């Protein structure tokens, strides 16, 4: 394994460990992953802030993806899907007609 490959794998493993740590806390408390900086810093001393932010962003992205999935499963989501896939049809208007005209 090259030094670069080893470093990339090490980074992946550390990031995964931080994400698991944060996910457990979020699951237990219902708080945002942004609420646990101190806990993460205590559990992973010297962890660069950018790694913490990357882990927090990963969890926030998961949360956002789940929100979009729930939206898509609702009636409102169906309406949006229909609006995006069906051509717009102009609204019909009732026109004032002259009752004396045959048409």
ABEGO torsion letter per residue (X at the ends): XBAAAAAAAAAAAAAAAAAAAAAAAAAAAGBBAAAAAAAAAAABBGBBAAAAAAAAAAAAAAAAAAAAAAAAABAAAAAAAAAAABBBBBBBBBBBBBAABAX
